[in-house]
């Protein structure tokens, strides 16, 4: 499992979701943003890593390896979200307001840490799911041949 590839998939999915939401908001006056959208990049990055591992190794990763990778991935997600919030604090009025309040940075940090915990658990779950799905699909494909 490759942490850099996971991070790139996470970033690409986050940017794509932002772009889709921005386009819909700009051109159709439809806002699809919600709290759950922040979890989609975690799902996708973990699924893709699990699938890649299964294709390369022909087996699912061991549970201990998935927990270890999930811990590292959660730290990456926390770091990337902190960078995003720092950058957004210059241009997003709501985040600027939060940063001016005495309690604001603490609230933002708590949110980032909760997302980190969720990413730890979800990455572990979706790594395995991605690997199992790929292995089943490949077995089905071989069976047809």
MIVO-442840 format. One line per field, with one value per residue: residue number from 1; chain; z, y, x of N, C-alpha, C in turn. Coordinates in nm, 4 decimals. Atoms other than C-alpha are relative to their C-alpha. Layout:
MIVO-442840
num = (NUM,...) .
chaine = (A,...) .
n_up = (Z,...) .
n_north = (Y,...) .
n_east = (X,...) .
ca_up = (Z,...) .
ca_north = (Y,...) .
ca_east = (X,...) .
c_up = (Z,...) .
c_north = (Y,...) .
c_east = (X,...) .
END
This chain:
MIVO-442840
num = (1,2,3,4,5,6,7,8,9,10,11,12,13,14,15,16,17,18,19,20,21,22,23,24,25,26,27,28,29,30,31,32,33,34,35,36,37,38,39,40,41,42,43,44,45,46,47,48,49,50,51,52,53,54,55,56,57,58,59,60,61,62,63,64,65,66,67,68,69,70,71,72,73,74,75,76,77,78,79,80,81,82,83,84,85,86,87,88,89,90,91,92,93,94,95,96,97,98,99,100,101,102,103,104,105,106,107,108,109,110,111,112,113,114,115,116,117,118,119,120,121,122,123,124,125,126,127,128,129,130,131,132,133,134,135,136,137,138,139,140,141,142,143,144,145) .
chaine = (A,A,A,A,A,A,A,A,A,A,A,A,A,A,A,A,A,A,A,A,A,A,A,A,A,A,A,A,A,A,A,A,A,A,A,A,A,A,A,A,A,A,A,A,A,A,A,A,A,A,A,A,A,A,A,A,A,A,A,A,A,A,A,A,A,A,A,A,A,A,A,A,A,A,A,A,A,A,A,A,A,A,A,A,A,A,A,A,A,A,A,A,A,A,A,A,A,A,A,A,A,A,A,A,A,A,A,A,A,A,A,A,A,A,A,A,A,A,A,A,A,A,A,A,A,A,A,A,A,A,A,A,A,A,A,A,A,A,A,A,A,A,A,A,A) .
n_up = (0.0000,0.0242,-0.0676,0.0925,0.0937,-0.0796,-0.0186,0.1293,0.0268,-0.0944,0.0458,0.1288,-0.0242,-0.0706,0.0965,0.0949,-0.0678,-0.0147,0.1324,0.0375,-0.0831,0.0432,0.1306,-0.0199,-0.0716,0.0894,0.1226,-0.0185,-0.1318,-0.0795,-0.0926,-0.0432,-0.1102,-0.1299,-0.0854,0.0470,0.1175,-0.0441,-0.0178,0.1304,0.0404,-0.0812,0.0554,0.1316,-0.0073,-0.0643,0.0922,0.1083,-0.0530,-0.0216,0.1313,0.0570,-0.0743,0.0387,0.1356,0.0006,-0.0838,0.0149,-0.1300,-0.0815,-0.0987,-0.1347,-0.0858,-0.0690,0.0988,0.0293,-0.1149,0.0040,0.1098,-0.0361,-0.0951,0.0771,0.0876,-0.0837,-0.0258,0.1246,0.0141,-0.0974,0.0476,0.1180,-0.0423,-0.0700,0.1044,0.0676,-0.0875,-0.0058,0.1252,0.0097,-0.0976,0.0658,0.1041,-0.0330,-0.1100,-0.1181,-0.0710,-0.0533,-0.1211,-0.1050,-0.0440,-0.0827,-0.1304,-0.0895,0.0022,0.1383,0.0391,-0.0728,0.0661,0.1264,-0.0318,-0.0387,0.1224,0.0741,-0.0718,0.0205,0.1366,-0.0056,-0.0596,0.0995,0.1120,-0.0479,0.0012,0.1342,0.0878,-0.0303,0.0541,0.1458,0.0568,0.0090,0.0933,0.1349,0.0328,0.0146,0.1215,0.1140,0.0035,0.0452,0.1418,0.0774,-0.0063,0.0876,0.1358,0.0316,0.0073,0.1307,0.1079) .
n_north = (-0.1168,-0.1155,-0.1166,-0.1144,0.0197,-0.0241,-0.1451,-0.0603,0.0334,-0.0796,-0.1394,-0.0095,0.0149,-0.1203,-0.1101,0.0280,-0.0268,-0.1450,-0.0567,0.0342,-0.0809,-0.1394,-0.0138,0.0093,-0.1203,-0.1151,0.0046,0.0510,-0.0458,0.1200,0.0256,0.1396,0.0164,0.0432,0.0513,0.1312,-0.0093,0.0041,0.1386,0.0657,0.0221,0.1076,0.1253,0.0277,0.0242,0.1303,0.1053,0.0111,0.0626,0.1415,0.0633,0.0065,0.1022,0.1319,0.0295,0.0192,0.1111,0.1154,0.0330,-0.1174,-0.0275,0.0510,-0.0943,-0.0889,-0.0938,-0.0980,-0.0923,-0.0861,-0.0940,-0.0901,-0.0982,-0.0948,-0.0740,-0.0954,-0.1127,-0.0763,-0.0694,-0.1100,-0.1024,-0.0657,-0.0829,-0.1179,-0.0889,-0.0553,-0.0999,-0.1168,-0.0737,-0.0507,-0.1078,-0.1269,-0.0360,0.0377,-0.0885,0.0742,0.0483,-0.1210,-0.0360,0.0963,-0.0204,-0.1210,0.0281,0.0684,0.1428,0.0454,0.0963,0.1249,0.0709,0.0522,0.1102,0.1151,0.0536,0.0686,0.1231,0.0950,0.0500,0.0908,0.1264,0.0645,0.0472,0.1195,0.1133,0.0215,0.0490,0.1436,0.0717,-0.0055,0.0715,0.1397,0.0126,-0.0141,0.1197,0.1144,-0.0193,0.0268,0.1434,0.0697,-0.0297,0.0726,0.1421,0.0164,-0.0160,0.1223,0.1086,-0.0105,0.0367) .
n_east = (0.0849,-0.0843,0.0560,0.0001,0.1105,0.1200,0.0126,0.0350,0.1401,0.0788,-0.0025,0.0699,0.1433,0.0446,0.0038,0.1080,0.1271,0.0106,0.0268,0.1374,0.0893,-0.0139,0.0654,0.1449,0.0428,-0.0152,0.0789,0.1360,0.0458,0.0257,-0.1112,0.0018,-0.0954,0.0493,-0.1078,-0.0419,-0.0863,-0.1386,-0.0407,-0.0097,-0.1398,-0.0577,0.0534,-0.0551,-0.1449,-0.0223,0.0451,-0.0973,-0.1219,0.0300,0.0086,-0.1349,-0.0742,0.0499,-0.0460,-0.1454,-0.0433,0.0885,0.0589,0.0319,-0.1049,0.0249,0.0716,-0.0943,-0.0526,0.1054,0.0095,-0.1183,0.0172,0.1104,-0.0530,-0.0796,0.0909,0.0736,-0.0899,-0.0063,0.1280,-0.0004,-0.0937,0.0563,0.1131,-0.0531,-0.0508,0.1168,0.0630,-0.0888,0.0159,0.1373,0.0208,-0.0310,0.0968,0.1381,0.0409,0.0437,-0.1192,-0.0646,0.0732,-0.0335,-0.1373,-0.0083,0.0610,-0.0934,0.0308,0.0047,-0.1041,0.0220,0.1094,-0.0530,-0.0907,0.0829,0.0601,-0.1065,-0.0351,0.1102,-0.0170,-0.1150,0.0455,0.0865,-0.0817,-0.0700,0.0931,0.0540,-0.1068,-0.0166,0.1158,0.0075,-0.1154,0.0402,0.1118,-0.0537,-0.0778,0.0917,0.0795,-0.0872,-0.0299,0.1219,0.0201,-0.1010,0.0337,0.1152,-0.0525,-0.0731,0.0976,0.0666,-0.0920) .
ca_up = (0.0000,-0.1017,0.1218,-0.1475,-0.3913,-0.1162,-0.0479,-0.4192,-0.4589,-0.1487,-0.2812,-0.6352,-0.5079,-0.2714,-0.5489,-0.7892,-0.5354,-0.4676,-0.8410,-0.9001,-0.6071,-0.7205,-1.0780,-0.9645,-0.7276,-0.9906,-1.2919,-1.1484,-0.8062,-0.6481,-0.3400,-0.2855,-0.0085,0.3177,0.6042,0.4508,0.1401,0.3427,0.3848,0.0155,-0.0569,0.2300,0.0944,-0.2564,-0.1705,0.0575,-0.1931,-0.4701,-0.2496,-0.1498,-0.5125,-0.6219,-0.3461,-0.4418,-0.8105,-0.7345,-0.4680,-0.5552,-0.1963,0.0581,0.2917,0.6411,0.9103,1.0985,0.7796,0.7111,1.0651,1.0321,0.6947,0.8266,1.1103,0.8687,0.6294,0.9137,0.9961,0.6304,0.6247,0.9422,0.7996,0.4657,0.6366,0.8581,0.5495,0.3791,0.6797,0.7057,0.3387,0.3569,0.6575,0.4188,0.1721,0.3306,0.5446,0.7767,0.8608,0.8965,1.1502,1.3424,1.3551,1.5137,1.8000,2.1065,2.0763,1.6943,1.6389,1.9066,1.7341,1.3991,1.5571,1.7145,1.3770,1.2099,1.4823,1.4512,1.0754,1.1509,1.3749,1.1137,0.8421,1.0543,1.0906,0.7401,0.5688,0.7470,0.6445,0.2830,0.2260,0.3001,0.1041,-0.2022,-0.1888,-0.1372,-0.4181,-0.6589,-0.5630,-0.6113,-0.9484,-1.0678,-0.9485,-1.1325,-1.4439,-1.4308,-1.3783,-1.6989,-1.9028) .
ca_north = (0.0000,0.3338,0.6365,0.8899,0.7402,0.7416,1.1105,1.1980,1.0132,1.1906,1.5326,1.4676,1.3519,1.6483,1.8938,1.7231,1.7358,2.1018,2.1784,1.9943,2.1719,2.5088,2.4539,2.3453,2.6393,2.8864,2.7651,2.5914,2.7580,2.4109,2.3462,1.9796,2.0425,1.8604,1.7151,1.3677,1.4897,1.5214,1.1440,1.0564,1.1187,0.8839,0.6105,0.6418,0.6650,0.3605,0.1555,0.2329,0.1362,-0.1905,-0.2697,-0.1909,-0.4086,-0.7014,-0.6735,-0.6511,-0.9243,-1.1506,-1.1443,-0.9062,-0.7294,-0.8681,-0.7062,-0.5689,-0.4109,-0.2487,-0.1061,0.0283,0.1848,0.3306,0.4986,0.6578,0.7569,0.9213,1.1337,1.2373,1.3263,1.5359,1.7160,1.7850,1.9119,2.1423,2.2831,2.3261,2.5105,2.7325,2.8259,2.8653,3.0955,3.3610,3.3481,3.1882,3.4431,3.1808,3.0345,3.3831,3.4582,3.1364,3.2136,3.5540,3.3999,3.2741,2.9344,2.9107,2.7481,2.4913,2.4031,2.3664,2.1487,1.9255,1.8882,1.7953,1.5406,1.3821,1.3571,1.1984,0.9363,0.8658,0.8392,0.5866,0.3628,0.4130,0.3616,0.0272,-0.0788,0.0319,-0.1034,-0.4494,-0.3930,-0.2759,-0.5744,-0.8290,-0.6811,-0.6953,-1.0521,-1.1650,-0.9906,-1.1476,-1.4932,-1.4518,-1.3398,-1.6446,-1.8723,-1.7447,-1.8182) .
ca_east = (0.0000,0.1321,0.0750,0.1696,-0.0805,-0.3455,-0.2763,-0.2909,-0.6220,-0.7537,-0.6478,-0.7758,-1.1142,-1.1407,-1.0599,-1.3019,-1.5853,-1.5119,-1.5123,-1.8395,-2.0045,-1.8686,-1.9902,-2.3361,-2.3592,-2.2409,-2.4362,-2.7439,-2.7747,-2.7678,-2.5555,-2.4717,-2.2188,-2.2796,-2.0808,-2.0714,-1.8934,-1.5746,-1.5738,-1.6029,-1.2307,-1.1427,-1.3726,-1.2399,-0.8699,-0.8916,-1.0925,-0.8446,-0.5492,-0.7157,-0.7927,-0.4384,-0.2922,-0.5157,-0.4233,-0.0503,-0.0334,-0.3262,-0.4465,-0.5953,-0.3530,-0.3152,-0.5247,-0.2243,-0.0884,-0.4255,-0.4426,-0.0885,-0.1598,-0.4871,-0.2999,-0.0548,-0.3352,-0.5280,-0.2243,-0.2015,-0.5722,-0.5335,-0.2304,-0.4003,-0.7146,-0.5091,-0.3364,-0.6741,-0.8205,-0.5146,-0.5460,-0.9233,-0.8911,-0.7578,-1.0478,-1.3563,-1.5425,-1.6934,-1.3531,-1.2046,-1.4771,-1.4085,-1.0383,-1.1082,-1.3066,-1.1242,-1.2929,-1.2800,-0.9403,-1.0225,-1.3492,-1.1730,-0.9041,-1.1696,-1.3403,-1.0113,-0.9338,-1.2789,-1.2254,-0.8856,-1.0478,-1.3152,-1.0506,-0.8580,-1.1631,-1.3002,-0.9657,-0.9267,-1.2774,-1.2545,-0.9021,-1.0338,-1.3529,-1.1619,-0.9273,-1.2082,-1.4169,-1.1242,-1.0350,-1.3968,-1.4196,-1.0952,-1.2038,-1.5344,-1.3465,-1.1172,-1.4150,-1.5798,-1.2675) .
c_up = (0.0000,0.0566,-0.0913,-0.0981,0.0709,0.0145,-0.1306,-0.0378,0.0904,-0.0480,-0.1297,0.0187,0.0708,-0.0952,-0.0992,0.0627,0.0177,-0.1334,-0.0447,0.0799,-0.0435,-0.1326,0.0150,0.0700,-0.0915,-0.1144,0.0199,0.1328,0.0885,0.0853,0.0507,0.1178,0.1263,0.0774,-0.0490,-0.1193,0.0377,0.0183,-0.1328,-0.0453,0.0797,-0.0536,-0.1280,0.0051,0.0605,-0.0924,-0.1124,0.0469,0.0235,-0.1309,-0.0615,0.0691,-0.0445,-0.1397,-0.0028,0.0731,-0.0108,0.1294,0.0715,0.0979,0.1358,0.0855,0.0680,-0.0955,-0.0340,0.1153,-0.0006,-0.1095,0.0332,0.0971,-0.0732,-0.0893,0.0795,0.0314,-0.1240,-0.0181,0.0958,-0.0494,-0.1205,0.0364,0.0748,-0.1005,-0.0727,0.0851,0.0103,-0.1266,-0.0121,0.0955,-0.0587,-0.0945,0.0334,0.1222,0.1277,0.0822,0.0563,0.1304,0.1152,0.0553,0.0871,0.1382,0.0874,-0.0048,-0.1405,-0.0402,0.0707,-0.0624,-0.1308,0.0232,0.0400,-0.1227,-0.0794,0.0688,-0.0116,-0.1400,-0.0055,0.0572,-0.0983,-0.1161,0.0390,-0.0124,-0.1411,-0.0973,0.0226,-0.0639,-0.1524,-0.0696,-0.0220,-0.1011,-0.1445,-0.0440,-0.0230,-0.1287,-0.1235,-0.0121,-0.0475,-0.1484,-0.0867,0.0002,-0.0925,-0.1463,-0.0440,-0.0184,-0.1342,-0.1131,-0.0151) .
c_north = (0.1232,0.1258,0.1221,-0.0101,0.0233,0.1505,0.0686,-0.0294,0.0812,0.1449,0.0156,-0.0104,0.1227,0.1178,-0.0200,0.0277,0.1498,0.0638,-0.0281,0.0849,0.1466,0.0235,-0.0052,0.1240,0.1223,-0.0018,-0.0466,0.0447,-0.1168,-0.0262,-0.1432,-0.0251,-0.0441,-0.0620,-0.1347,0.0037,-0.0036,-0.1417,-0.0730,-0.0169,-0.1108,-0.1350,-0.0375,-0.0323,-0.1374,-0.1147,-0.0210,-0.0658,-0.1493,-0.0761,-0.0177,-0.1095,-0.1396,-0.0381,-0.0315,-0.1271,-0.1240,-0.0443,0.1310,0.0256,-0.0587,0.1096,0.0979,0.1038,0.1065,0.0987,0.0980,0.1052,0.1015,0.1074,0.1067,0.0865,0.1032,0.1217,0.0886,0.0810,0.1183,0.1127,0.0756,0.0891,0.1242,0.1011,0.0660,0.1092,0.1242,0.0839,0.0630,0.1154,0.1373,0.0449,-0.0318,0.0804,-0.0746,-0.0513,0.1173,0.0418,-0.0944,0.0240,0.1251,-0.0192,-0.0763,-0.1516,-0.0600,-0.0985,-0.1344,-0.0839,-0.0618,-0.1172,-0.1248,-0.0648,-0.0788,-0.1311,-0.1057,-0.0594,-0.0970,-0.1356,-0.0762,-0.0549,-0.1249,-0.1227,-0.0313,-0.0513,-0.1489,-0.0810,-0.0067,-0.0560,-0.1458,-0.0218,0.0096,-0.1232,-0.1201,0.0100,-0.0329,-0.1486,-0.0806,0.0215,-0.0762,-0.1501,-0.0307,0.0052,-0.1263,-0.1176,-0.0017,-0.0482,-0.1449) .
c_east = (0.0896,-0.0655,-0.0058,-0.1160,-0.1342,-0.0236,-0.0396,-0.1448,-0.0926,-0.0098,-0.0796,-0.1512,-0.0559,-0.0143,-0.1149,-0.1369,-0.0225,-0.0380,-0.1430,-0.0982,0.0032,-0.0729,-0.1522,-0.0547,0.0012,-0.1013,-0.1446,-0.0611,-0.0427,0.1231,-0.0100,0.0941,-0.0724,0.1153,0.0528,0.0930,0.1479,0.0522,0.0191,0.1452,0.0690,-0.0453,0.0726,0.1490,0.0296,-0.0416,0.1023,0.1293,-0.0206,-0.0062,0.1378,0.0818,-0.0429,0.0462,0.1497,0.0427,-0.0877,-0.0651,-0.0334,0.1149,-0.0382,-0.0627,0.0954,0.0584,-0.1048,-0.0171,0.1167,-0.0121,-0.1092,0.0459,0.0808,-0.0890,-0.0790,0.0861,0.0133,-0.1282,-0.0066,0.0903,-0.0572,-0.1180,0.0460,0.0545,-0.1172,-0.0650,0.0872,-0.0128,-0.1377,-0.0238,0.0335,-0.1108,-0.1457,-0.0445,-0.0415,0.1185,0.0787,-0.0662,0.0350,0.1400,0.0153,-0.0617,0.0993,-0.0191,0.0083,0.1079,-0.0149,-0.1100,0.0491,0.0945,-0.0780,-0.0628,0.1035,0.0373,-0.1095,0.0083,0.1184,-0.0384,-0.0882,0.0820,0.0781,-0.0908,-0.0504,0.1058,0.0213,-0.1124,0.0041,0.1231,-0.0377,-0.1108,0.0478,0.0761,-0.0920,-0.0818,0.0822,0.0302,-0.1204,-0.0233,0.0998,-0.0274,-0.1178,0.0428,0.0736,-0.0954,-0.0734,0.0882,0.0164) .
END
